């Protein structure tokens, strides 16, 4: 990483209201990190959340477009050594851990995919690109902070990011449909006779379970690859990704156990199961 970043206070940290909820698996995973790495992850999280808020709640499309362009410009200025106040907390993590500008820009591009038109039944390639930008790009930033080697870290970010994002998609199909979004892939919907469905028509279809089970199979394959990579890495650098993978797998298992017939209750793993994940993966 050849960027010439201006100095910043080593104690810089994101604002408290930009931190993840203490009840989230992400917060628990980040608490396992040493203080400097934890602060770096919180700074990355704050950036991702701010950009996500633009995509979801940033007002009319022209306003959102202008704000995302501003974020792109501020990331470029940051790497040119001219950080603005709202990206100042990223200066130390970028310098210390070699975080790449392209990954921050990919996150912005991913949020832009949601910002300007509702995603409805993307083709497989577009869905994979979306998962890469909104999840695996965040993973690429994260694995450098965790301390994984370049080759294993990039592979882990690829597979774990997709595993987690596909799990989110399956968990949230009803909530997404209420916002006129449908992330299930076009090809799998066509296989059950849906060629141009509305989100609500798709999730109400009597065979939608077949599509969801197929997507779950892809998520399971990514989880398997994730654990294969983790097994090759020192345990001390994989505590956070282990906990995240294990916790999100509980959500996937829960939606599969619940099934896809309506009414579909919102799933949430039990506290004991989550505690078991923390105890198993939170200790080196």
C-alpha positions, 0 to 999 in steps of 0.5 A: 500500500503506497498511499501517503496518509497524513498523521493522525492520533493513534488514539482516534476512535469512532463515535460511540453512536457509530458502534454496533449494537452490543447484542449483535454477533458482530459486536461480540466478535469485535470485542475478542480483538486486541484494542488497536485492532478492535478500534480499527474494525469499529472505524471500518464498521462506522464507515460501512454503516454511514454509507449503508444509511445513505443507500437506505435512508438518504432521501431522493435518488439525486441526493443519495447519488451526490452523497455517495459521490462525496464519499468516493471523493473523500476516500480518494482524498484520504489516500492522497493524504488529505483526510476530511473529518468524517474519514479521519478515524480511518487514517491509522487503520489504513496505515497500520494494516494496509487497507486498500482503497479499492475495497472501500470504493467497492463497499460504496459501489455495493451500496449504490446498487441498492440506492438508485433502484430496487434490486428485484431478481438479479441474475446470478452474476449480478447477485454475486457482484452484489455479495462481493461488494457489500460483504466480501469487500468488507471481509477483505478490509477485515482480514487485514485487520485480523492479521491473516496472511494475504492469500488465505485472508482474501480467500476467507473474505470471498467465501465467508462474505458470500456465506453471510450475505446469502444467509442474510438474504434468506433470513430477510426475504419477507422484510425485503419484499416489504421494501420492494426488494428481492435478492433471490436470483432470476435463474432459480426463480425461472426454474419454478415458473417465475420469469418477471415476478414482483417481490411479493408474488415471488415470496408468496409462490408455493414453490419458493422454498425450492429457490431458497433451499438452492440458495441455502445450498450455495451458502452451505458450500461457502461455509464449508470453504470458510471453515477449510480456510480457517483450519489452515490459519493460526487460531489467534487470528481467526477468533472473530471470523470463526465466531461470525461464521458460527453465529451466522450458520445458526441463522441459516440452520434456523431458517432451514428448520423453520421452512418456507411455508407462510406465515414465516416467523422471524428467526433468532437463534437461542441465547444458549446456542449463541453463548455456546458459539462464544465459548467455543470460538471466543477462546484461543 
